[in-house]
Amino acid sequence: MAHKLSLGIGTVLARLIRSRWLTLLVVSLVIVCWGLVLYSQMQTLSRYTWQIAPVSVAVGVLCSALYHLNLAICWTLLLRRMGGSLPLLRGVRVWLLSMLTRYIPGNVWHIVSRMALADRLGIARTQVLASATLEQGLTLIGALALCAITLPFWGMLPPEQAWLIAFVPLGLVGL
């Protein structure tokens, strides 16, 4: 009888990950965190002289949407290349939904939620974790490459550029 009552940690975690209550709790936590950040910045926001250009806002929103859609497609293709069998649209949905949790303090929740969402679709959590880790590394390498390419156009004097370039190896060592 004791054998029937004892569940493995994997079984408990699998049930927890698939729980609708957990989903509701995480979504609520995201909303609360967003609200707290917004509330903490209300004085600064209220003092700001807002000048909104609708066309610029629309272009910015469109560019942001395309950027995030591209990241979602790339992650899904990366996961598939690593052996995952996630259809493209479902992979994009998993990635985009997981990004909502990025704003919970801790900066790991988007990876954890991506693992949980993919697990619901039958994708191994280890594959999702490996692909997300590789995604983060590739994003960092891309940012470093963009920085190196654009550095000469920052309008600084050559000695200042040389000083900043010295930090690139430090950043790579920090990886």
C-alpha positions as a Python dict, from the first residue, in 0.01 Angstrom:
ca = {
    (1, 'M'): (0, 0, 0),
    (2, 'A'): (286, 239, 77),
    (3, 'H'): (418, 168, -271),
    (4, 'K'): (98, 303, -430),
    (5, 'L'): (111, 622, -224),
    (6, 'S'): (471, 706, -297),
    (7, 'L'): (515, 893, -623),
    (8, 'G'): (846, 963, -785),
    (9, 'I'): (967, 1321, -804),
    (10, 'G'): (942, 1303, -1183),
    (11, 'T'): (575, 1205, -1166),
    (12, 'V'): (496, 1485, -923),
    (13, 'L'): (681, 1740, -1137),
    (14, 'A'): (510, 1616, -1454),
    (15, 'R'): (167, 1653, -1290),
    (16, 'L'): (260, 1996, -1156),
    (17, 'I'): (381, 2113, -1496),
    (18, 'R'): (56, 2000, -1660),
    (19, 'S'): (-160, 2165, -1394),
    (20, 'R'): (-400, 2437, -1508),
    (21, 'W'): (-378, 2587, -1159),
    (22, 'L'): (-4, 2631, -1201),
    (23, 'T'): (-63, 2801, -1536),
    (24, 'L'): (-312, 3036, -1372),
    (25, 'L'): (-70, 3103, -1087),
    (26, 'V'): (218, 3183, -1326),
    (27, 'V'): (3, 3414, -1540),
    (28, 'S'): (-119, 3589, -1226),
    (29, 'L'): (238, 3625, -1101),
    (30, 'V'): (344, 3781, -1433),
    (31, 'I'): (59, 4032, -1418),
    (32, 'V'): (138, 4119, -1055),
    (33, 'C'): (509, 4169, -1134),
    (34, 'W'): (428, 4391, -1432),
    (35, 'G'): (189, 4589, -1213),
    (36, 'L'): (448, 4632, -937),
    (37, 'V'): (711, 4755, -1182),
    (38, 'L'): (466, 4998, -1339),
    (39, 'Y'): (351, 5119, -996),
    (40, 'S'): (711, 5172, -881),
    (41, 'Q'): (775, 5391, -1185),
    (42, 'M'): (452, 5594, -1176),
    (43, 'Q'): (612, 5914, -1044),
    (44, 'T'): (879, 5908, -1313),
    (45, 'L'): (622, 5831, -1581),
    (46, 'S'): (386, 6105, -1467),
    (47, 'R'): (663, 6369, -1478),
    (48, 'Y'): (768, 6279, -1830),
    (49, 'T'): (648, 6505, -2111),
    (50, 'W'): (495, 6255, -2350),
    (51, 'Q'): (522, 6321, -2722),
    (52, 'I'): (391, 6020, -2907),
    (53, 'A'): (433, 5995, -3285),
    (54, 'P'): (177, 5735, -3398),
    (55, 'V'): (368, 5636, -3712),
    (56, 'S'): (691, 5585, -3519),
    (57, 'V'): (507, 5380, -3256),
    (58, 'A'): (343, 5167, -3526),
    (59, 'V'): (676, 5106, -3702),
    (60, 'G'): (841, 5022, -3370),
    (61, 'V'): (567, 4777, -3273),
    (62, 'L'): (582, 4615, -3617),
    (63, 'C'): (962, 4582, -3602),
    (64, 'S'): (943, 4438, -3250),
    (65, 'A'): (675, 4189, -3355),
    (66, 'L'): (881, 4076, -3656),
    (67, 'Y'): (1194, 4049, -3441),
    (68, 'H'): (1023, 3831, -3180),
    (69, 'L'): (850, 3621, -3447),
    (70, 'N'): (1190, 3564, -3608),
    (71, 'L'): (1341, 3459, -3274),
    (72, 'A'): (1051, 3219, -3216),
    (73, 'I'): (1092, 3063, -3560),
    (74, 'C'): (1468, 3032, -3515),
    (75, 'W'): (1430, 2863, -3175),
    (76, 'T'): (1175, 2619, -3315),
    (77, 'L'): (1403, 2533, -3608),
    (78, 'L'): (1696, 2495, -3368),
    (79, 'L'): (1493, 2260, -3147),
    (80, 'R'): (1391, 2058, -3453),
    (81, 'R'): (1752, 2040, -3568),
    (82, 'M'): (1845, 1904, -3224),
    (83, 'G'): (1594, 1621, -3260),
    (84, 'G'): (1270, 1775, -3134),
    (85, 'S'): (958, 1709, -3338),
    (86, 'L'): (768, 2028, -3266),
    (87, 'P'): (562, 2167, -3557),
    (88, 'L'): (661, 2521, -3654),
    (89, 'L'): (341, 2699, -3544),
    (90, 'R'): (329, 2516, -3211),
    (91, 'G'): (695, 2594, -3150),
    (92, 'V'): (638, 2961, -3222),
    (93, 'R'): (342, 2959, -2985),
    (94, 'V'): (548, 2793, -2708),
    (95, 'W'): (830, 3046, -2750),
    (96, 'L'): (601, 3350, -2757),
    (97, 'L'): (395, 3237, -2458),
    (98, 'S'): (708, 3161, -2259),
    (99, 'M'): (838, 3512, -2318),
    (100, 'L'): (553, 3652, -2109),
    (101, 'T'): (719, 3503, -1802),
    (102, 'R'): (1052, 3668, -1878),
    (103, 'Y'): (952, 3960, -1659),
    (104, 'I'): (911, 3760, -1341),
    (105, 'P'): (1213, 3842, -1124),
    (106, 'G'): (1483, 3581, -1168),
    (107, 'N'): (1521, 3586, -1547),
    (108, 'V'): (1499, 3206, -1578),
    (109, 'W'): (1124, 3169, -1585),
    (110, 'H'): (1094, 3204, -1962),
    (111, 'I'): (1316, 2896, -1997),
    (112, 'V'): (1128, 2704, -1726),
    (113, 'S'): (790, 2791, -1880),
    (114, 'R'): (917, 2698, -2228),
    (115, 'M'): (1021, 2360, -2089),
    (116, 'A'): (679, 2314, -1929),
    (117, 'L'): (485, 2418, -2239),
    (118, 'A'): (694, 2195, -2468),
    (119, 'D'): (662, 1908, -2221),
    (120, 'R'): (285, 1929, -2259),
    (121, 'L'): (341, 1868, -2631),
    (122, 'G'): (563, 1566, -2567),
    (123, 'I'): (902, 1731, -2621),
    (124, 'A'): (1174, 1627, -2377),
    (125, 'R'): (1261, 1896, -2124),
    (126, 'T'): (1632, 1824, -2172),
    (127, 'Q'): (1604, 1905, -2544),
    (128, 'V'): (1423, 2229, -2469),
    (129, 'L'): (1682, 2326, -2207),
    (130, 'A'): (1970, 2247, -2443),
    (131, 'S'): (1813, 2444, -2728),
    (132, 'A'): (1734, 2740, -2501),
    (133, 'T'): (2091, 2741, -2370),
    (134, 'L'): (2228, 2735, -2724),
    (135, 'E'): (1981, 3010, -2819),
    (136, 'Q'): (2108, 3231, -2536),
    (137, 'G'): (2469, 3172, -2638),
    (138, 'L'): (2399, 3249, -3004),
    (139, 'T'): (2212, 3565, -2905),
    (140, 'L'): (2509, 3681, -2699),
    (141, 'I'): (2756, 3604, -2978),
    (142, 'G'): (2534, 3793, -3224),
    (143, 'A'): (2520, 4094, -2992),
    (144, 'L'): (2898, 4091, -2953),
    (145, 'A'): (2945, 4068, -3330),
    (146, 'L'): (2702, 4357, -3387),
    (147, 'C'): (2884, 4561, -3125),
    (148, 'A'): (3221, 4492, -3288),
    (149, 'I'): (3090, 4579, -3635),
    (150, 'T'): (2926, 4906, -3528),
    (151, 'L'): (3191, 5021, -3280),
    (152, 'P'): (3386, 5229, -3537),
    (153, 'F'): (3068, 5426, -3614),
    (154, 'W'): (2995, 5528, -3255),
    (155, 'G'): (3169, 5861, -3312),
    (156, 'M'): (3447, 5815, -3056),
    (157, 'L'): (3813, 5891, -3080),
    (158, 'P'): (4040, 5593, -3161),
    (159, 'P'): (4190, 5566, -2808),
    (160, 'E'): (3842, 5540, -2662),
    (161, 'Q'): (3754, 5266, -2910),
    (162, 'A'): (4063, 5068, -2821),
    (163, 'W'): (3975, 5095, -2451),
    (164, 'L'): (3624, 4956, -2513),
    (165, 'I'): (3746, 4675, -2735),
    (166, 'A'): (3957, 4552, -2442),
    (167, 'F'): (3631, 4454, -2269),
    (168, 'V'): (3525, 4214, -2547),
    (169, 'P'): (3762, 3934, -2432),
    (170, 'L'): (3646, 3991, -2075),
    (171, 'G'): (3288, 3945, -2189),
    (172, 'L'): (3378, 3626, -2371),
    (173, 'V'): (3562, 3492, -2065),
    (174, 'G'): (3252, 3572, -1858),
    (175, 'L'): (3049, 3335, -2073),
}
